[in-house]
């Protein structure tokens, strides 16, 4: 079933769809650099970046592997829970810089330390390089928090491809006790690399994220004929040992159905789940907060409430 979008987004989507149609008409060949620049342009729609007590760029170096991060804390002398955040962008785009305003808001809403991870991106670094970076941060995050107080409650969070990373790490934690996860926060997560759910078709055009672009992302991410079903958390082991989970889905999104199915599968397995769907929002609405401020405020409230619970 196709979603019905909020009137707040009509003008924005009309412009986006005009640009998409023009690119198709002119047979534009997309490059990684082009799609990265296009995503970065959304920063213009996230103009509010709140002040926070502590922000610092820090690098984690483990076995000659370096992962860049940004650390945020609203109260660096208080022992707060930790949220390790993995940004979206189809495993090809996005950055800690782009997600800086969102991570500030999550740190304030959740009263937590946020670690904003700049993991490696495809196609230069295909699967599983970015996932490996994120796993390294989850295992060794304490090394990043010198001079920042924290307690030992650890959440992971991510939007879109970042949600894929979260759910992949949660799946791996079932057989790897070095991965400690107390909760996961999934914002319109990608959990099915086979692209086999109905909303991939019904919501596959007109809502910013096009299903053809999702396929293009995945083809750049998986470069060695990996079994995409095996890599998909939706098809992996799901049982009551998985962490409590907040799932945010949106009605006008090709990824809507897989997010809903993942939330339902967790609930059926006995996992504590909070699931909220913004019926009239699109994928990446968090990146265009100036157009939908009330919805984004509600999103951060849901995150804060989940972390405090």
C-alpha positions as semicolon CSV with decimal commas, in nm:
position;residue;x (nm);y (nm);z (nm)
1;X;0,000;0,000;0,000
2;X;0,138;0,339;-0,101
3;X;0,183;0,594;0,174
4;X;0,011;0,934;0,186
5;X;0,260;1,210;0,249
6;X;0,221;1,516;0,473
7;X;0,128;1,839;0,290
8;X;0,430;1,994;0,465
9;X;0,651;1,799;0,224
10;X;0,464;1,859;-0,103
11;X;0,673;2,151;-0,224
12;X;1,002;1,984;-0,126
13;X;0,909;1,655;-0,295
14;X;0,784;1,831;-0,608
15;X;1,128;1,990;-0,649
16;X;1,310;1,662;-0,573
17;X;1,095;1,466;-0,818
18;X;1,149;1,729;-1,087
19;X;1,525;1,692;-1,042
20;X;1,503;1,311;-1,050
21;X;1,297;1,321;-1,371
22;X;1,543;1,561;-1,533
23;X;1,839;1,338;-1,439
24;X;1,663;1,037;-1,595
25;X;1,577;1,236;-1,909
26;X;1,939;1,342;-1,949
27;X;2,072;0,992;-1,869
28;X;2,282;1,122;-1,582
29;X;2,523;0,858;-1,455
30;X;2,543;0,885;-1,079
31;X;2,878;0,858;-0,904
32;X;2,951;0,805;-0,536
33;X;3,077;1,163;-0,517
34;X;2,754;1,297;-0,667
35;X;2,524;1,110;-0,430
36;X;2,739;1,213;-0,133
37;X;2,712;1,577;-0,235
38;X;2,335;1,542;-0,282
39;X;2,291;1,400;0,068
40;X;2,514;1,670;0,215
41;X;2,286;1,934;0,059
42;X;2,014;1,826;0,302
43;X;2,222;1,989;0,577
44;X;2,059;2,316;0,469
45;X;1,732;2,181;0,612
46;X;1,881;2,111;0,957
47;X;1,966;2,464;1,064
48;X;1,922;2,419;1,440
49;X;2,235;2,283;1,610
50;X;2,203;2,322;1,987
51;X;2,489;2,409;2,217
52;X;2,610;2,120;2,429
53;X;2,857;2,109;2,715
54;X;3,112;1,879;2,552
55;X;3,198;1,800;2,187
56;X;3,530;1,659;2,073
57;X;3,672;1,475;1,771
58;X;3,850;1,155;1,878
59;X;4,008;0,862;1,697
60;X;4,006;0,500;1,802
61;X;4,311;0,302;1,691
62;X;4,292;-0,077;1,730
63;X;4,529;-0,317;1,549
64;X;4,638;-0,044;1,306
65;X;4,272;0,027;1,224
66;X;4,168;0,390;1,283
67;X;3,805;0,492;1,325
68;X;3,717;0,861;1,355
69;X;3,438;0,965;1,591
70;X;3,279;1,269;1,753
71;X;3,195;1,255;2,122
72;X;2,909;1,455;2,279
73;X;2,799;1,489;2,640
74;X;2,547;1,727;2,795
75;X;2,715;1,675;3,134
76;X;3,071;1,537;3,097
77;X;3,117;1,502;3,474
78;X;2,801;1,292;3,521
79;X;2,793;0,916;3,470
80;X;2,552;0,895;3,179
81;X;2,455;0,604;2,951
82;X;2,634;0,574;2,617
83;X;2,469;0,581;2,274
84;X;2,693;0,474;1,984
85;X;2,537;0,620;1,669
86;X;2,583;0,496;1,311
87;X;2,463;0,742;1,046
88;X;2,254;0,660;0,740
89;X;2,340;0,701;0,374
90;X;2,309;0,364;0,201
91;X;2,652;0,251;0,327
92;X;2,793;0,496;0,067
93;X;2,711;0,846;0,195
94;X;2,681;1,047;0,515
95;X;2,935;1,148;0,776
96;X;2,978;1,241;1,138
97;X;2,984;1,605;1,025
98;X;2,646;1,580;0,851
99;X;2,491;1,412;1,157
100;X;2,643;1,651;1,410
101;X;2,314;1,842;1,479
102;X;2,118;1,518;1,520
103;X;2,373;1,369;1,761
104;X;2,367;1,684;1,972
105;X;1,988;1,657;1,996
106;X;2,003;1,286;2,084
107;X;2,259;1,353;2,358
108;X;2,036;1,621;2,508
109;X;1,707;1,429;2,468
110;X;1,852;1,105;2,605
111;X;2,080;1,267;2,863
112;X;2,354;1,042;2,733
113;X;2,703;1,040;2,590
114;X;2,681;1,003;2,212
115;X;2,962;0,854;2,004
116;X;2,905;0,957;1,641
117;X;3,096;0,708;1,423
118;X;3,260;0,799;1,089
119;X;3,281;0,445;0,953
120;X;3,431;0,355;0,614
121;X;3,203;0,381;0,311
122;X;3,148;0,182;-0,006
123;X;3,241;0,150;-0,285
124;X;3,596;0,230;-0,179
125;X;3,545;0,008;0,127
126;X;3,279;-0,254;0,050
127;X;3,101;-0,488;0,290
128;X;3,193;-0,560;0,564
129;X;3,448;-0,277;0,620
130;X;3,203;-0,023;0,764
131;X;3,038;-0,287;0,981
132;X;3,383;-0,389;1,109
133;X;3,459;-0,028;1,207
134;X;3,132;-0,005;1,400
135;X;3,195;-0,337;1,573
136;X;3,539;-0,211;1,678
137;X;3,386;0,100;1,835
138;X;3,125;-0,109;2,018
139;X;3,396;-0,335;2,161
140;X;3,640;-0,060;2,259
141;X;3,427;0,255;2,309
142;X;3,564;0,306;2,661
143;X;3,899;0,405;2,509
144;X;3,727;0,703;2,347
145;X;3,579;0,837;2,670
146;X;3,884;0,955;2,862
147;X;3,786;1,260;3,069
148;X;3,417;1,197;2,996
149;X;3,209;1,030;3,266
150;X;2,977;0,747;3,169
151;X;2,807;0,446;3,316
152;X;2,810;0,099;3,167
153;X;2,472;0,110;2,996
154;X;2,537;0,090;2,618
155;X;2,288;0,162;2,343
156;X;2,344;0,152;1,970
157;X;2,144;0,358;1,724
158;X;2,121;0,435;1,357
159;X;1,900;0,550;1,073
160;X;1,854;0,362;0,744
161;X;2,191;0,193;0,669
162;X;2,290;0,278;1,027
163;X;1,990;0,072;1,137
164;X;2,125;-0,214;0,925
165;X;2,454;-0,185;1,111
166;X;2,279;-0,185;1,449
167;X;2,068;-0,490;1,375
168;X;2,367;-0,673;1,223
169;X;2,569;-0,611;1,540
170;X;2,274;-0,716;1,756
171;X;2,248;-1,037;1,552
172;X;2,621;-1,101;1,595
173;X;2,598;-1,033;1,969
174;X;2,393;-1,351;2,008
175;X;2,709;-1,555;1,943
176;X;2,976;-1,300;2,046
177;X;2,981;-1,202;2,412
178;X;3,234;-0,923;2,347
179;X;2,944;-0,723;2,198
180;X;2,746;-0,577;2,487
181;X;2,424;-0,403;2,383
182;X;2,159;-0,292;2,633
183;X;1,928;-0,143;2,373
184;X;1,905;-0,045;2,008
185;X;1,739;0,257;1,845
186;X;1,638;0,200;1,483
187;X;1,517;0,490;1,268
188;X;1,358;0,371;0,940
189;X;1,607;0,084;0,940
190;X;1,728;-0,118;0,643
191;X;1,709;-0,483;0,751
192;X;1,641;-0,671;0,424
193;X;1,911;-0,654;0,158
194;X;1,699;-0,872;-0,074
195;X;1,453;-0,583;-0,129
196;X;1,163;-0,828;-0,135
197;X;0,897;-0,643;0,067
198;X;0,585;-0,489;-0,091
199;X;0,664;-0,129;0,011
200;X;0,985;-0,140;-0,196
201;X;0,750;-0,128;-0,497
202;X;0,453;0,072;-0,369
203;X;0,671;0,343;-0,211
204;X;0,960;0,302;-0,452
205;X;0,930;0,640;-0,624
206;X;0,818;0,992;-0,541
207;X;0,924;0,994;-0,174
208;X;1,292;1,106;-0,196
209;X;1,441;0,757;-0,151
210;X;1,384;0,565;-0,476
211;X;1,397;0,185;-0,481
212;X;1,628;0,199;-0,785
213;X;1,872;0,404;-0,576
214;X;1,851;0,152;-0,290
215;X;1,945;-0,125;-0,534
216;X;2,233;0,088;-0,664
217;X;2,360;0,142;-0,307
218;X;2,349;-0,229;-0,232
219;X;2,528;-0,319;-0,555
220;X;2,815;-0,090;-0,453
221;X;2,816;-0,227;-0,096
222;X;2,817;-0,599;-0,184
223;X;3,095;-0,647;-0,438
224;X;3,190;-1,013;-0,386
225;X;2,866;-1,200;-0,455
226;X;2,778;-1,219;-0,088
227;X;2,456;-1,393;0,009
228;X;2,237;-1,090;0,077
229;X;1,977;-1,291;0,264
230;X;2,242;-1,416;0,508
231;X;2,359;-1,057;0,557
232;X;2,003;-0,935;0,627
233;X;1,907;-0,914;0,996
234;X;1,541;-0,975;0,907
235;X;1,635;-1,333;0,809
236;X;1,886;-1,388;1,089
237;X;1,832;-1,541;1,432
238;X;1,568;-1,348;1,626
239;X;1,510;-1,450;1,987
240;X;1,457;-1,302;2,332
241;X;1,831;-1,256;2,384
242;X;1,828;-0,957;2,147
243;X;1,834;-0,615;2,318
244;X;1,526;-0,407;2,389
245;X;1,453;-0,202;2,080
246;X;1,294;0,125;1,970
247;X;1,180;0,103;1,607
248;X;1,076;0,414;1,414
249;X;0,917;0,356;1,074
250;X;0,759;0,597;0,826
251;X;0,460;0,540;0,601
252;X;0,607;0,687;0,281
253;X;0,922;0,477;0,263
254;X;1,030;0,181;0,049
255;X;1,182;0,034;0,368
256;X;0,859;0,062;0,570
257;X;0,747;-0,301;0,555
258;X;1,081;-0,456;0,650
259;X;1,106;-0,226;0,953
260;X;0,755;-0,321;1,060
261;X;0,827;-0,692;1,009
262;X;1,147;-0,670;1,212
263;X;0,963;-0,498;1,500
264;X;0,689;-0,761;1,491
265;X;0,941;-1,048;1,480
266;X;1,118;-0,909;1,787
267;X;0,789;-0,877;1,976
268;X;0,686;-1,232;1,886
269;X;1,025;-1,354;2,014
270;X;0,966;-1,186;2,350
271;X;1,191;-0,881;2,310
272;X;1,075;-0,556;2,466
273;X;0,989;-0,332;2,169
274;X;0,861;0,023;2,137
275;X;0,740;0,080;1,780
276;X;0,614;0,410;1,644
277;X;0,524;0,483;1,282
278;X;0,503;0,837;1,143
279;X;0,244;0,756;0,878
280;X;0,286;1,068;0,662
281;X;0,665;1,109;0,681
282;X;0,932;1,009;0,429
283;X;1,263;0,831;0,465
284;X;1,532;1,069;0,598
285;X;1,282;1,313;0,750
286;X;1,529;1,358;1,035
287;X;1,761;1,522;0,781
288;X;1,503;1,785;0,682
289;X;1,394;1,898;1,028
290;X;1,325;2,258;0,925
291;X;1,034;2,132;0,711
292;X;0,889;1,899;0,976
293;X;0,999;2,039;1,316
294;X;0,714;1,895;1,522
295;X;0,771;1,545;1,389
296;X;1,144;1,565;1,458
297;X;1,079;1,696;1,808
298;X;0,852;1,396;1,864
299;X;1,126;1,166;1,731
300;X;1,382;1,298;1,980
301;X;1,125;1,271;2,261
302;X;1,072;0,903;2,174
303;X;1,448;0,845;2,182
304;X;1,483;1,022;2,515
305;X;1,194;0,835;2,673
306;X;1,326;0,500;2,550
307;X;1,674;0,565;2,688
308;X;1,546;0,680;3,025
309;X;1,315;0,380;3,057
